[in-house]
Amino acid sequence: MLRSATFRFAALVFLLQLVSAAALIVTIGIAVRRQLQTDAQRTVAVLRDDLRASYAAGGAAGVRREVALRTGRLVTPGTVLLLVDRNGAWIGGNLDAWPPSVVRDGRATEVTLYRSGLNTAEPMHVEALRLPTGERLLVGTIVAGEVRAMRMLEQVSGVALPLALIFAALAAWIAARTIVARLEEPLAALNAVAAGDLGARVPADGSRDALATLGVAINGALERVETLMGELRMATDGLAHDLKSPLTRMRAVLERAGGQVREPAAVEALDRALAEADRLFALVQTALSITRAEAGIGREHFTATDLAAELDGIAEMYAPLAEDQGRSLSVEAPGPCVVPVHRELLAQALGNIIDNSLKYGEGSITLALQVQELAVAIAVADRGVGIPVARREEALRRFGRLDEARQGGGAGLGLSLAAAVARLHGGELALGDTVPGLRVTITLPRG
C-alpha cells in the first residue's frame, strides 16, 4: 500500500512539474510572439502616420515624394512601401505589384512577398490604406528576424520539453524518495513493536512538519500500547493464578472424595466431575494462551529450534494415541531446519491440531515440513471429511465449534490457539483440502 501511495504521489509530482514546465514554455512562446507582433505593428504604425502627415502637408504628390524618398536615397532597412493609383497601376515603392492577398484597408496582414530587385521572398507585416484622392498605399516592415526568432524559440522549446520531462521525473523521484525516507523510521518502529519490541519509538529529528507530528502521535500511541500490554500481562498472569488455585483445590477435593466413597453411582459421578474439572482447567489455560499470544506476549521466549526434530518429538508423543485408533502418524521433513520459535506454544498449537485430527479425522496423519526461501510451512494432514470451505472461518473463531466438535465436547479453541500462535510468530494459519481430508498449514518466517 505504501508503494502504491508513493507511486501515486510521485506521479502527481511528475505531472505537476511537467504541466508547469509545458505551461511556462507555451506562455513564453505566446508572450514573445505577441511582443514581436506588437513591435512590428508599432513600426508600421509609425510609417503609416508619417505618410499621412506627408499627405496632409502635400497631398498625393507629397505621399509620392515621401515614398520615393524612403525607397530611394533614404532607404530605411526593412521598410515595405507601395503606392498604386485607383486602377492598381504602380506609382512608387519597392514592390512591383499590389499583392492579391491584401484586400481590406486598415487591417494588418502577414504576407510573404518579393521586394523589387530581390529573388528571395520575405515575410512582411503590412497594412493597406486608401488616400482620399483614390490612391492605395501599402506600408509594412520585414519581419524575417522575428520569424527566425520564433523558429529558434520553437526549436528551443522542442529541446526544453524533453529536458522538462527528465527534470520532472527527477523531481518526482527525489520527492518520493524523501517521503519514503521520512517514513522509514515510523515504519521501522511499528514493525519492531509488531515483532515484540514494545519499547521501540520513532526518533525525533527536531523538525515541525506533518511527518514529525505523525511521529509524535505514533509514539504516543505506542506508549499507550506498551502500558496496556503491561497491564494485560499482569492481568492474565493474575487471572491464571486466581483460576488455577480454586480449580486445583476443587480437583484435590474431588480426588479425596473419590477415595472415600464406594457406591458405583457416586464414584461415577465423581469421575465425571473430575473430568469436567480437568476440562475446565485446560479450557482456561488455552483461553489465556490465546489472549497472551494475540497480545504479542511471549516473543521474548523465542529460541532457535530445529523444527524437524521438534516434529519428530511431537509425533513420538501422539503416535501411541493414533495406534490405539488403528491409524498412523508420520513425519515428512527434508532435514534439520532451525527457526526462532516459542517451542512450548508451537508444540501446544500442533498438539491441538493433531488432537482435532484424532478426534474428528480419519486415516493416516502426516506432519510435513516444507522449507522455503523466506519461510517454513508446517502442515498437518489427515484423510477425514475435512471442513467445508464455507465453514472454515467459523472453525477458526474462538469457541467456534462445528457439529462434530459439539457432539464430542470440544471447546472450539484448538484452531484458534494455533492461529494465534502463528500470528505471534509473524506467520499465518490456513485450512486446505487433501481430497479427502483436511490440511492445516502454519507458515512461519525463517528470520
C-alpha positions as CSV (number, residue, x, y, z in Angstrom):
1,M,0.0,0.0,0.0
2,L,2.8,2.3,0.8
3,R,4.5,1.7,-2.5
4,S,1.2,2.4,-4.3
5,A,0.7,5.6,-2.4
6,T,4.3,6.6,-3.1
7,F,3.9,5.9,-6.8
8,R,0.7,8.0,-6.9
9,F,2.5,10.8,-5.1
10,A,5.5,10.6,-7.5
11,A,3.1,10.5,-10.5
12,L,1.3,13.6,-9.2
13,V,4.6,15.5,-8.7
14,F,5.7,14.4,-12.1
15,L,2.5,15.6,-13.8
16,L,2.6,18.9,-11.9
17,Q,6.2,19.5,-12.9
18,L,5.6,18.5,-16.5
19,V,2.4,20.6,-16.8
20,S,4.1,23.6,-15.1
21,A,7.1,23.3,-17.5
22,A,4.9,23.0,-20.5
23,A,2.7,25.9,-19.4
24,L,5.8,28.0,-18.9
25,I,7.2,27.2,-22.3
26,V,3.8,27.9,-24.0
27,T,3.5,31.1,-22.0
28,I,6.9,32.3,-23.0
29,G,6.2,31.5,-26.7
30,I,2.9,33.4,-26.7
31,A,4.5,36.4,-24.9
32,V,7.4,36.5,-27.3
33,R,5.1,36.2,-30.3
34,R,2.8,38.9,-29.1
35,Q,5.8,41.2,-28.3
36,L,7.2,40.7,-31.8
37,Q,3.8,41.4,-33.4
38,T,3.4,44.5,-31.2
39,D,6.9,45.7,-32.3
40,A,6.0,45.1,-36.0
41,Q,2.6,46.9,-35.6
42,R,4.3,49.8,-33.9
43,T,6.9,50.1,-36.7
44,V,4.1,50.0,-39.3
45,A,2.0,52.5,-37.4
46,V,4.9,55.0,-37.3
47,L,5.5,54.6,-41.0
48,R,1.7,55.0,-41.7
49,D,1.4,58.1,-39.6
50,D,4.5,59.7,-41.3
51,L,2.9,59.1,-44.7
52,R,-0.4,60.5,-43.5
53,A,1.4,63.6,-42.3
54,S,3.0,63.8,-45.8
55,Y,-0.4,63.6,-47.4
56,A,-1.7,66.3,-45.1
57,A,1.2,68.6,-45.9
58,G,1.5,68.0,-49.7
59,G,-1.5,65.8,-50.8
60,A,-1.0,62.9,-53.1
61,A,2.2,64.4,-54.5
62,G,3.6,64.7,-51.1
63,V,3.0,61.0,-50.5
64,R,4.6,60.1,-53.8
65,R,7.7,62.2,-52.9
66,E,7.9,60.5,-49.4
67,V,7.6,57.0,-50.9
68,A,10.2,57.7,-53.5
69,L,12.5,59.2,-50.8
70,R,12.1,56.3,-48.4
71,T,12.7,53.7,-51.1
72,G,15.4,55.6,-52.8
73,R,18.2,57.6,-51.2
74,L,17.0,57.3,-47.6
75,V,16.2,53.6,-47.6
76,T,15.1,52.5,-44.2
77,P,16.1,48.9,-43.6
78,G,13.1,46.5,-43.6
79,T,10.7,49.1,-44.9
80,V,8.0,48.0,-47.3
81,L,6.1,50.6,-49.4
82,L,3.9,50.5,-52.4
83,L,1.7,53.3,-53.9
84,V,-0.8,52.5,-56.7
85,D,-3.5,54.5,-58.4
86,R,-7.2,53.8,-58.2
87,N,-6.8,51.3,-61.1
88,G,-3.9,49.4,-59.4
89,A,-1.2,50.8,-61.6
90,W,2.2,51.2,-59.9
91,I,3.2,54.7,-58.9
92,G,6.1,54.1,-56.5
93,G,7.6,51.8,-53.8
94,N,9.8,48.7,-53.5
95,L,7.1,46.2,-54.5
96,D,6.3,45.5,-58.2
97,A,2.6,45.0,-57.8
98,W,-0.3,45.0,-55.3
99,P,-0.5,41.6,-53.5
100,P,-3.8,39.9,-54.2
101,S,-4.0,38.6,-50.6
102,V,-4.2,42.1,-49.3
103,V,-7.8,43.2,-49.9
104,R,-9.2,45.1,-47.0
105,D,-7.9,48.5,-46.0
106,G,-6.9,49.3,-42.4
107,R,-6.2,45.7,-41.5
108,A,-2.7,44.3,-40.6
109,T,-1.8,41.2,-42.6
110,E,1.1,38.8,-42.6
111,V,2.3,38.0,-46.1
112,T,5.4,36.7,-47.9
113,L,6.4,38.8,-50.9
114,Y,9.3,39.7,-53.2
115,R,10.7,43.2,-52.9
116,S,11.8,44.8,-56.2
117,G,15.2,43.5,-57.3
118,L,15.3,40.6,-54.9
119,N,15.0,36.9,-55.7
120,T,14.0,35.8,-52.2
121,A,10.5,36.1,-50.8
122,E,10.4,37.7,-47.3
123,P,7.9,37.6,-44.6
124,M,6.2,41.0,-44.1
125,H,3.8,42.7,-41.8
126,V,1.8,45.1,-44.0
127,E,-1.3,47.3,-43.7
128,A,-3.2,48.9,-46.6
129,L,-4.9,52.3,-46.6
130,R,-6.7,54.4,-49.2
131,L,-5.9,58.0,-49.8
132,P,-8.8,60.5,-50.2
133,T,-7.8,61.0,-53.8
134,G,-8.3,57.3,-54.6
135,E,-4.7,56.0,-54.5
136,R,-3.9,53.0,-52.3
137,L,-0.9,52.8,-50.1
138,L,0.7,49.7,-48.7
139,V,3.0,50.2,-45.7
140,G,4.9,47.4,-43.9
141,T,8.1,46.1,-42.4
142,I,10.1,43.0,-43.0
143,V,9.7,40.5,-40.1
144,A,12.3,37.9,-41.2
145,G,14.2,38.4,-37.9
146,E,11.1,37.9,-35.9
147,V,10.2,34.8,-37.8
148,R,13.7,33.4,-37.2
149,A,13.4,34.3,-33.6
150,M,10.1,32.4,-33.4
151,R,11.6,29.4,-35.2
152,M,14.5,29.4,-32.8
153,L,12.1,29.6,-29.9
154,E,10.2,26.6,-31.3
155,Q,13.5,24.7,-31.6
156,V,14.5,25.6,-28.1
157,S,11.0,24.5,-26.9
158,G,11.5,21.2,-28.7
159,V,14.6,20.7,-26.7
160,A,13.3,22.2,-23.4
161,L,10.2,19.9,-23.3
162,P,12.3,16.6,-23.2
163,L,14.5,18.3,-20.6
164,A,11.5,19.3,-18.6
165,L,10.3,15.7,-18.9
166,I,13.6,14.5,-17.4
167,F,13.7,17.1,-14.7
168,A,10.1,16.4,-13.8
169,A,10.9,12.7,-13.4
170,L,13.9,13.5,-11.3
171,A,11.9,15.8,-9.1
172,A,9.2,13.2,-8.7
173,W,11.8,10.6,-7.8
174,I,13.5,12.9,-5.3
175,A,10.2,13.8,-3.7
176,A,9.1,10.2,-3.5
177,R,12.5,9.1,-2.0
178,T,12.2,12.0,0.5
179,I,8.8,10.9,1.6
180,V,9.8,7.2,1.8
181,A,13.0,8.1,3.7
182,R,10.9,10.1,6.2
183,L,8.5,7.2,6.7
184,E,11.2,4.5,7.1
185,E,11.7,5.3,10.8
186,P,8.0,5.3,11.7
187,L,7.6,2.0,9.8
188,A,10.7,0.5,11.5
189,A,9.3,1.4,14.9
190,L,5.9,-0.1,14.1
191,N,7.4,-3.2,12.7
192,A,9.6,-3.5,15.8
193,V,6.5,-3.2,18.0
194,A,4.7,-5.8,15.9
195,A,7.7,-8.1,16.3
196,G,7.5,-7.8,20.1
197,D,9.8,-4.8,21.0
198,L,7.2,-2.7,22.7
199,G,9.8,-0.1,23.7
200,A,10.6,0.9,20.1
201,R,9.8,4.5,19.2
202,V,10.1,6.9,16.3
203,P,13.3,9.1,16.7
204,A,12.7,12.8,16.9
205,D,14.5,14.8,14.2
206,G,13.7,18.3,15.5
207,S,11.6,19.3,12.6
208,R,8.0,20.5,13.0
209,D,6.4,19.4,9.8
210,A,3.4,17.0,9.3
211,L,5.6,13.9,9.4
212,A,7.3,14.9,12.6
213,T,3.8,15.4,14.1
214,L,2.9,12.0,12.8
215,G,5.9,10.5,14.6
216,V,4.9,12.2,17.9
217,A,1.4,10.8,17.5
218,I,2.7,7.3,16.8
219,N,5.0,7.5,19.8
220,G,2.0,8.4,22.0
221,A,0.0,5.5,20.6
222,L,3.0,3.1,21.1
223,E,3.4,4.3,24.7
224,R,-0.2,3.6,25.4
225,V,0.1,0.2,23.7
226,E,3.1,-0.7,25.9
227,T,1.2,0.4,29.0
228,L,-1.9,-1.6,28.1
229,M,0.2,-4.7,27.2
230,G,2.0,-4.5,30.6
231,E,-1.4,-4.2,32.3
232,L,-2.7,-7.1,30.2
233,R,0.3,-9.2,31.1
234,M,-0.2,-8.6,34.8
235,A,-4.0,-9.2,34.4
236,T,-3.6,-12.5,32.6
237,D,-0.9,-13.7,35.0
238,G,-3.1,-12.8,37.9
239,L,-6.1,-14.3,36.3
240,A,-4.2,-17.5,35.6
241,H,-3.1,-17.7,39.2
242,D,-6.5,-16.9,40.6
243,L,-8.2,-19.5,38.5
244,K,-5.6,-22.2,39.0
245,S,-5.8,-22.2,42.7
246,P,-9.6,-22.9,43.1
247,L,-9.5,-25.4,40.2
248,T,-6.6,-27.2,41.8
249,R,-8.3,-27.2,45.2
250,M,-11.5,-28.5,43.6
251,R,-9.7,-31.3,41.9
252,A,-7.9,-32.2,45.1
253,V,-11.3,-32.3,47.0
254,L,-12.8,-34.5,44.2
255,E,-9.9,-36.9,44.4
256,R,-10.1,-37.2,48.2
257,A,-13.9,-37.7,47.9
258,G,-13.3,-40.4,45.3
259,G,-11.2,-42.3,47.8
260,Q,-13.9,-42.2,50.4
261,V,-17.0,-43.4,48.6
262,R,-17.7,-47.0,47.5
263,E,-21.1,-46.7,45.8
264,P,-20.7,-47.1,42.0
265,A,-23.0,-44.3,41.1
266,A,-21.1,-41.9,43.4
267,V,-17.8,-43.0,42.1
268,E,-19.0,-42.5,38.5
269,A,-20.4,-39.0,39.4
270,L,-17.1,-38.0,41.0
271,D,-15.1,-39.3,38.0
272,R,-17.3,-37.1,35.7
273,A,-16.8,-34.1,37.9
274,L,-13.1,-34.7,38.0
275,A,-13.0,-35.0,34.2
276,E,-15.0,-31.7,33.9
277,A,-12.6,-30.0,36.3
278,D,-9.7,-31.1,34.1
279,R,-11.5,-30.0,31.0
280,L,-12.3,-26.6,32.6
281,F,-8.7,-26.2,33.7
282,A,-7.4,-27.0,30.2
283,L,-10.0,-24.6,28.7
284,V,-8.9,-21.7,31.0
285,Q,-5.3,-22.4,30.2
286,T,-6.0,-22.4,26.4
287,A,-8.0,-19.3,26.5
288,L,-5.3,-17.5,28.4
289,S,-2.7,-18.7,26.0
290,I,-4.7,-17.4,23.1
291,T,-5.1,-14.0,24.8
292,R,-1.4,-13.7,25.6
293,A,-0.4,-14.8,22.1
294,E,-2.7,-12.3,20.4
295,A,-1.3,-9.6,22.7
296,G,2.2,-10.5,21.4
297,I,3.3,-11.7,24.8
298,G,5.9,-14.5,24.6
299,R,8.2,-13.3,21.8
300,E,11.0,-12.8,24.4
301,H,11.0,-16.6,24.8
302,F,11.7,-17.3,21.1
303,T,14.7,-19.7,20.8
304,A,16.4,-21.3,17.8
305,T,14.7,-24.6,17.3
306,D,15.2,-27.5,14.9
307,L,11.7,-27.9,13.6
308,A,12.4,-31.3,12.1
309,A,13.5,-32.6,15.5
310,E,10.5,-30.9,17.1
311,L,8.1,-32.6,14.7
312,D,9.7,-35.9,15.5
313,G,9.2,-35.4,19.2
314,I,5.6,-34.4,18.8
315,A,4.9,-37.4,16.5
316,E,6.5,-39.7,19.0
317,M,4.2,-38.3,21.7
318,Y,1.0,-38.7,19.7
319,A,1.9,-41.9,17.8
320,P,0.5,-44.2,20.6
321,L,-2.8,-42.4,20.5
322,A,-3.0,-42.9,16.8
323,E,-2.1,-46.5,17.0
324,D,-4.9,-47.1,19.5
325,Q,-7.3,-45.9,16.8
326,G,-5.6,-48.2,14.2
327,R,-4.1,-45.1,12.5
328,S,-0.6,-44.0,11.7
329,L,1.3,-40.7,12.4
330,S,4.3,-40.0,10.2
331,V,6.7,-37.1,9.7
332,E,8.0,-35.7,6.3
333,A,10.9,-33.4,6.7
334,P,13.8,-32.6,4.3
335,G,16.3,-32.3,7.2
336,P,17.3,-30.0,10.0
337,C,15.7,-26.6,9.8
338,V,16.5,-24.1,12.6
339,V,14.0,-21.3,13.1
340,P,13.4,-19.0,16.1
341,V,10.1,-20.0,17.7
342,H,8.3,-20.3,21.0
343,R,8.8,-24.1,21.5
344,E,6.1,-24.6,24.1
345,L,3.4,-22.6,22.3
346,L,4.2,-24.1,18.9
347,A,4.1,-27.6,20.3
348,Q,0.8,-26.8,22.0
349,A,-0.6,-25.5,18.8
350,L,0.5,-28.5,16.7
351,G,-0.7,-30.8,19.5
352,N,-4.2,-29.2,19.3
353,I,-4.3,-29.7,15.6
354,I,-3.2,-33.4,15.9
355,D,-5.7,-33.9,18.7
356,N,-8.5,-32.5,16.4
357,S,-7.4,-34.9,13.7
358,L,-7.5,-37.8,16.1
359,K,-11.0,-36.8,17.3
360,Y,-12.7,-35.8,14.1
361,G,-10.5,-37.0,11.2
362,E,-9.8,-40.4,9.7
363,G,-7.0,-42.3,8.1
364,S,-3.3,-41.6,8.4
365,I,-2.0,-38.3,9.8
366,T,1.1,-36.7,8.2
367,L,3.3,-34.0,9.7
368,A,5.1,-32.3,6.8
369,L,7.8,-29.6,7.0
370,Q,8.3,-27.6,3.8
371,V,11.3,-25.2,3.7
372,Q,11.1,-22.1,1.5
373,E,13.5,-19.3,0.9
374,L,11.9,-16.9,3.4
375,A,9.5,-19.1,5.3
376,V,8.8,-22.6,6.6
377,A,5.4,-24.3,6.4
378,I,4.3,-27.0,8.9
379,A,1.3,-29.0,7.6
380,V,-0.9,-31.5,9.5
381,A,-3.0,-33.5,7.0
382,D,-5.4,-36.4,7.5
383,R,-7.9,-38.3,5.4
384,G,-11.1,-37.4,7.1
385,V,-14.2,-35.5,5.9
386,G,-12.4,-32.1,6.3
387,I,-14.1,-28.8,6.9
388,P,-16.3,-27.2,4.2
389,V,-14.9,-24.0,2.7
390,A,-18.0,-22.1,3.8
391,R,-17.4,-23.0,7.5
392,R,-13.6,-22.6,7.8
393,E,-13.9,-19.1,9.0
394,E,-16.3,-20.3,11.7
395,A,-13.8,-23.1,12.7
396,L,-11.0,-20.5,13.2
397,R,-13.1,-18.3,15.5
398,R,-12.6,-18.5,19.2
399,F,-15.2,-21.0,20.6
400,G,-16.3,-21.7,17.1
401,R,-17.4,-25.3,17.1
402,L,-18.7,-27.4,14.2
403,D,-21.3,-30.1,14.7
404,E,-18.8,-32.8,15.2
405,A,-17.0,-30.8,17.9
406,R,-20.2,-30.1,19.7
407,Q,-21.1,-33.7,19.8
408,G,-17.6,-34.6,21.0
409,G,-17.5,-32.0,23.8
410,G,-14.9,-29.8,22.1
411,A,-14.4,-26.2,23.3
412,G,-13.6,-24.6,19.9
413,L,-10.2,-23.3,21.0
414,G,-7.8,-25.6,19.3
415,L,-7.6,-24.0,15.9
416,S,-8.0,-20.5,17.5
417,L,-4.9,-21.1,19.6
418,A,-2.9,-22.4,16.6
419,A,-3.9,-19.3,14.5
420,A,-2.9,-17.0,17.4
421,V,0.4,-18.8,17.8
422,A,1.1,-18.4,14.0
423,R,0.3,-14.7,14.2
424,L,2.6,-14.4,17.3
425,H,5.4,-15.6,15.1
426,G,4.5,-13.2,12.3
427,G,3.0,-16.1,10.2
428,E,-0.4,-17.4,9.4
429,L,-2.6,-20.4,9.6
430,A,-4.5,-21.7,6.5
431,L,-7.0,-24.5,6.1
432,G,-6.9,-26.6,2.9
433,D,-8.0,-29.9,1.4
434,T,-6.2,-33.2,0.9
435,V,-9.1,-34.7,-1.1
436,P,-10.4,-36.3,1.0
437,G,-9.3,-34.8,4.3
438,L,-8.1,-31.6,5.9
439,R,-4.7,-29.9,5.7
440,V,-3.9,-27.3,8.4
441,T,-0.8,-25.3,7.4
442,I,1.1,-23.0,9.7
443,T,3.5,-20.7,7.8
444,L,6.3,-19.1,9.8
445,P,9.0,-16.6,8.7
446,R,12.5,-18.0,8.8
447,G,14.1,-14.9,10.2
